[in-house]
């Protein structure tokens, strides 16, 4: 029986040519460490990084579906699914590094899914809080939070394209970064606090977008466009093969099958 062709890097990884995870230092952030532990058994299976990204998308959309409900149990379920999807968000990159399957297309797919999940979830949360704030006010809160977060994702992508990850750092402390605050959302839901969370998200996302835009404008002045000005390791300077594969980053995964 004919066997399907295997990309050279994937074949090398299957034979031990991928990153030596046992010898590699652990990820900096705790959720990435958990993600690595979860996907380690999948390294020698047919599961590919983009399968993990698609699972994250399904969980995120499921979270939005439940968050749009009016019952407390539904919104709590949505919050827990959203937190789980955020853990899974790190798993695709960890699996890609284990198996040697990385690409720019997978990187962009991961970012698009990440952005979509956050935007749709926040908008759905606004719909779910209509009994608390009224239909119109709740919809505005969800829309403001969702749209601002979507633009923040877009601007941060432009920043990393221009200057690499160092161009768009997130505040971090003790193995947690700023995004990890979302892991408290399930407990906020259990305490009937999603309405307060929605108000804070809408109120905080707009100033955060302004800060991000200011940082982007400053970065454009300090890092002019062009491959010659890009720092080593940024997308503009990563070597690629004919299939478009490049060196792995935190969220780089393989091409869609």
Residue, then its C-alpha position, 0 to 999 in steps of 0.5 A: x500500500x502506498x504511503x502518503x508523502x511526508x514533508x522532510x521536516x515532519x519526517x525528521x521530527x518523527x525520527x527524532x529530528x524535531x526539537x528535543x523537548x526534554x532538553x529544551x528549557x520549559x516555556x516562560x509562561x505557565x499556560x504554555x507549559x501546561x499546553x506542552x504537557x497536554x500535547x506531548x502524547x500527540x507528537x508521534x500521532x497523525x494530529x497536526x498543529x492546525x488540527x489543534x488550532x481548529x479545535x481552539x476555534x471550535x471551543x471558542x465559538x462554542x464558548x460564544x454560543x453559551x455566553x450569548x444565552x441568558x441562563x447563568x449556567x449557560x454563561x458560566x459554561x461559556x466562560x469555562x470553554x473560553x478559558x479552555x480554548x485559551x489554553x489550547x491556543x498555546x498547544x498548536x505552537x508547542x506541537x509544531x515545535x515538537x514535530x518540526x511542522x511550522x509555517x507562516x501560513x499556520x502562524x497567520x491562521x493561528x492569529x486569525x483564530x485567536x482574534x476571531x474567538x476573542x471578538x466573537x466571544x465579547x460580542x456574544x457576552x454583550x448579547x448574554x447580558x441583555x437582561x442586566x443592561x438592556x438589549x441596546x446597552x449590552x450590545x454596545x458594550x459587547x461591540x465596543x469591547x469586541x471591535x477594540x480587541x479586534x483592532x488591537x490584534x491587528x495592530x499588534x500583528x503589524x508590530x510583530x511583522x515590523x520588529x518581531x515579538x520584541x516590537x509588541x511585548x506584553x507586561x508579564x510577571x511570575x510566569x503570567x502575562x497580561x492576557x492571562x487575566x482572562x483565566x479568572x473569567x470562569x470564577x467571575x462567572x461563578x460569582x455572577x460577575x460577568x456584567x461587571x467584567x463586560x463593563x470593564x472590558x468595554x471601558x478598558x479596551x478603548x484606552x488599550x487600543x489608543x496605547x497600542x496605536x501610539x506604540x505602533x506609530x512610535x515603532x514605525x519611526x524607529x523601525x522603517x519598513x523594509x527587510x534590511x531594517x527588520x531585526x533577526x528572527x522577525x518574519x521579514x528575515x526568517x529563512x523559508x523553503x519552497x513550501x514557505x516553512x520558516x523558523x518556529x515562533x510561539x504561535x507558528x504552526x504548519x500549513x493547512x492540510 
